[in-house]
Amino acid sequence: MIFDNRPKSSFFKTVFISLFTSLIVGFAFITFYSQGASTPGNLDQSPGAGGAATPVPQRLSAETGEPGGYTDNRISSVAKSATPGVVGISVLKVDGSSIFDRNAAEKWGFGSGVIVTNNGYILTNYHVAGAPSKRIIVTLSDGRNIDGYVVWGDPVLDLAIVKINAENLTSIPLGDAASVQVGDTAIAIGNPLGLQFQRTVTSGIISALNRTIRIDTEEGSNYMEDLIQTDASINPGNSGGPLLNLKGEVVGINTIKVTSAEGIGFAIPINIAVPIIRQLTESGQFQEAYMGIFAYDKEVIPYLDGNIKLDKGIYVANIDEKGPAYKAGIRLGCIITQIDGTDINTMLQLRTYIYSKKPGDTINVTYIDKGNTKSVSIVLERKAKNGLITR
């Protein structure tokens, strides 16, 4: 039998030192870890693959996107600031050949609109308020109901501007649809299913850009181009309401949804309306310059004629033989590629540029005619009245 002849005090001393050392190391580790984890922006120092440090996730600010808050807070902030600028629009329409026909049936239609100036200009859809009607009532967020009237409208673009006599209104700032990217957050505000659910807020993302869809109307088929596609919920009554970015700016006007699928809605880019609103704000009227053509881009051409090859520019499909473009030598089948040195690849781009001009202005147009590139100067004319009820 073997005995341990070492003093017992030595054994207990060794155990005590080991325990004390373990406590010190453990305390130091806990202190270091807790300090590192509580400091925003610190790096997790534990090595990952290849020994690289892993960034600690940061919060985003509600206003700027910088560290400090969450995206959900940004959506609620946009909703709070923009909601007072969204209106309900009730329109008394007439089913008949004339609004003066006493035997015609009357019915109310409902939609949404966006206050774009604090003195009462409201942007909406043409199919909401643009067609002739007996009465238009605008419902503000403070509960007031004010009669309005149409000052401009375009059925092809599906946009109209309504004016009410009111001051010091809350308007929503206009953004730049050209800066929108697929995957960006999108916020829609409107009045789905009439005025029962006023100023409903939905959110989603920008699903796609430059979409072209075919619309069948009583006047025939129409193609809407350059639309913004979103999965933010858009329902009947949302028409005419704003599609907003996270800055609270209007980037589109909600116009239509695909009823055979979920989460597919469309908005008209706001840029087309900016020059119109600017003229109305500056002079109180919009003098629409007229070029006298209608053209399609490469996204629409396959619907019309698969034999036409179009890589750039817009294809002239209709022309007013009494209009300025025809007088300058442009004909059916010509392809317009530039105006004043700016590339033109969609009809929406052409309209936006022409709307920034006034009757009497001269533009320089580059186009292709039977394979030959030509340039011509065109003096824009004033567009004839289109039958809208205006004041």
N, C-alpha and C positions, 0 to 999 in steps of 0.2 A: 504494500500500500504506500502510495506516495502522498506526502503531506505538503501543503503550501505554507512555507515558513515565513512569508512576507508579512509585515505588520498589517493589521486590518485597516488602520488609519490611512495607509497608502492607497488601498483599494477604493475607499470612499472618496478620497481626494480626487482620484482619477475620474470617477463617475460625476462628481460635482462640476469639474472643469468642462467635461463634455457637454453636460446639460446647459451650462452658462453660455458656452460658445454657440450652441444651436439657437438659444433664445436671441442672442445678439444678431446673428445672421438673419434669422426670420424677421425680426423687427425692422432691420434695415431694408429687406426686400419689400415688405408691406408698405413702408413709408415711401420708397422710390416708386412703386407701382401706382399707389393712390395719387401721388402728385402728378405723375405723367398722364394718367387717365383723365384727370380733372382739368387739364389745361387744353383749351381748344387749339387745334392745329398742330399739337405735338405728334410725334411719330411713335408708333409701336416699335420698340427697339428689339423685340424678339425677332430673330432672323427667319425669313420665309425661304422660298426657293431661291437658291443662289445667295442667301444671306442678305437680301435686300430688305430695307425697312418698309413697312406697310403704312400708308397714310391713314389717319383717323378721320372718319367722315365728319363733315362740318354742316352746320345749319345754314340756311339761306335767308337773307333779309326779305321781308315782305315788300319793300319798296324797290330795292336795288339789285337783288340777287346776290349780294355779298354776304359773308358769314353773319348769321344772326337770327334767322327765322325759317319757316317752311313754305313750300309752294302753295299749300292749301290756304295759308294766311294771305298770300298774294291774290288768290282768286276771290276770297271774301272781301279784300280791300278794293279790288276792281268792281265787284258787285255793288258795294256800298257807294262808291263814288259815281258809278255810271247809271244806276237805277233811276235817279231823278230825271235823267235825260232821255228816258224811254217813255213813249206815250202809247196810248191805245187809240186806234182810229176806227170809228164807226161810219159806215157809208150807206146811205139810202140809195139803192140802185133801182132801176126800172127795167122790167122784162117787157120789151116792146121796141118798136122801130123808132120811137121818139119819146123823150122825157116829158113832152107836153101832151102825150096821148093819155087821156083821162081813163081809158079802159085798160091801160097797161098795169100789170101787177107790180107791186112794190115789195122790196125785201131789203133787210139790213145785212150788210157784210161787215166783217171785223178783221182787223189786222193790227200791225204795230208800226211804229215809226221812231226816228231818231232826231232829237233836237240838235241841229248843227250850228245854229247861231242863237245868241241870247235874245234876239228880237223876233223870234217866231218862225224861222224857216225850218221845216221838218222834212227829212228824207225818208222815203218809203218805197214800196213796190208800185209799179204801174197797175198791176192786177189788183192791188188793194184800193188805190184812190185815184189812179190816173184817168180811167175811163169816165165819160160823162155821167154825172149823178145829180140827184136833186139836193142832197145835203151831205156835208162832211162834218162830223163832230170829233174833236180831238180831246181825249181825256188825259189830263196831267196827273203827275204823281201826288199832287196836293189835293186831288179830288175835283178840281175845276173842269168843267166841260165848255169848250170854246169852239165856235163854228170856224171852219177853215175853208180854203179854196185852193185849187191847183194853179200853180204858176208855171210849171213845166212838166212834161212827161214824155216818155219814149216807150212804146209797147214792145219794141224789139229788145231793148236793153232791160225792160221790165223795171224801170226806175221812174219815180215821180217826186216832185217837191211840192209840199203843201205849205201855205202860209196862214198863220193865225195872228190876230192883232193882240199881241202881248209883249211885255218887256221884262228884262231881268230874269230870264229863264235860265235853267241849268243846262248847258250844252255839253256834248261829249267831244273831246278832241279827235281829230281825224289823223289816222296813221298813214303808213305807206305799204300798200299791199305787195309792192315789189320786193320788200324786205322779208316777207313771210317765208318760212321754210317748213317743209314736211317734218312733222314731229313736234312743232311748236304747240304750246298750250292754246286752246281756243275756248272762249267764253261766249255763250249766246244768251241774250235777254229778250223776252217777248211775252206775248199774251196768248199762249196756246189754248185752243178751243174757245176763243172769244174772250170776254172780259172777266170770266169767272175766276181765272187763274192769272191775274194781272202780274206782269213783271216777274215771271218765272225765270230763274237762273239755272242754266245747265252748262256743263263744261266737258271738254274732251281734247282732242288734238287736231291739228291740220293733217288730214289723211292724204291729200294729193293736191296738186296745182294744175292750172291750165286744162281743166276738164271741159269737154264739149258734150252737151246733151241735146237731144231732139225733143221739142215740145210740140204737141199737136193742139192747135187752137181752132176756134170757129172760122178763122181767116186762113187756115192752112197750117203747114208745118213750119216751125221756126227752129233755128239752131242757136243756142246760147253758148258763147265761147268764153274761154279764159276763166272759168269758174273755180272758186276755191271749194274743195271738198273737205267736209269735217264730219266727225262722228259725235259732236255735241248734239244733243237731242233737239230736233227742229220739228214742230208739229203745226197743223193748221192754226193760224192765228199768230204764229211766230213771224210770218212773212212781213218784211219791212223792218224788222228789228235788227240790232247790231250784232256783228261778230267781232269780238274784241280780243286784243292781245293782252299780255300780262302788264303792259304799261297803262292799260285802261283806254287805249286808242281804238277807234273803229277801223278795222281793216277790210270789212265786207258788210254787205246788206243781205241778210238771209232771205232766200227766195223760194226754194223748193226742196223737197226730199223725195227719195225713191220709196214708194209705198210697198214695193214687193220685197224690200230688204230692210234690215235694221241697221241703224248707225250710218246711213249714207245721206247726208244733206249737202246743200250747195249754197254758196254766197257769192254775190257779185262784188268784185274788187272795188274798193272805195275810190281808187284813183280816177275812175271815169267821171265821178261826180264832183271832184275837187274844183276844176276850172269853172263849172257851172255855179257852184256855191260861192266861189270867189267873186264872180261877176255880180251875182245877186246882192252880195254883201256890200260891194263897192258902189254899185249904181242903182240898185233896186230893181234891175231887170236883166234878163239874159237874152242877148241878141245872138241867136244861133247861126253860126256860119255854115254854109252849105257847099259841098263839093259835088254832089250829084252822082255818087256811085254806091253800090253795095258789093262787098267782096267777102270771100271765105278764105280761111287759112288752111294749112296742110292737114289739120285734124278733121276738118269738115269735108274737104274735097272727096275723100273715099266714099262718103255717103251719097254724093251727087254723081260722080263719074270716075270710075276706077281707072279710066284710060288717061286721066290728067295727072301728070307728074309735077309735084310742087315741093321743092326742097326749102325754099325761102320765099318771103314776100306773101302777098295776098292776091287771090285770083278774082278779077272783076267778073261777077256773075250777073250783075244788073246795073244799068246805067240810064240816067235821065238824059234823053237826047236834047233837051233844052237846058241842061245844066252846064256848069262851068267846066267840068272835066271833059265832057264830050266836045265842047267848043274848042278845047285845047288839043284835041286829037286822041284822047284815050278812048278805047273801044272795048267791047265785050271780049274776054279772053286775055286781055293784057294782065301782066303781073306787076303790081306796084311793089317796089323793094325799099325805097327810101323817100322821106319827105324832109326837105331842108337838111340833108345829110344824116338824118336819123333813121336807122333801120326800122322797118315796119314789117312785122310778121304775123300780126293778128288784126282783125277788124276793130277790136277794142283799143289797141294802140293807136290806130288811125283816128278813131272817134275822140279819144282823149286829147290827141294833139289838135284836131280841128276845133274842139270845144274851147281850147285855150286861145283861139283866134277870134277875130271879129269880121263881120261882112266888110268887104273892101280890102282885106289883107291879101297879100300875095304869097303863095307858097311855091317852092320848087320841087317838082316830083320827078323821081327817077323810076322808070318802068321798063319792062321787057315786052316787046311786041313782035311776035313770031320769031323769037330767038335773037332779036336785035335790041340792045340796050339804048334807051332814049331818055332825054330829059326835057321837061317842059315847065313853063311858069303858068300857074293857074290863079286867077283872081277869084277869091271866094265871094259868094253871093249870100243874101239873107234868105233863110229858109222860110217858105210860105207857112202861114198858120195851119196847124194840123187839126183844127176843130175842137181843141180842148177848151173847156170853160175857164177863162182866165179873167183877171181884173187888174 
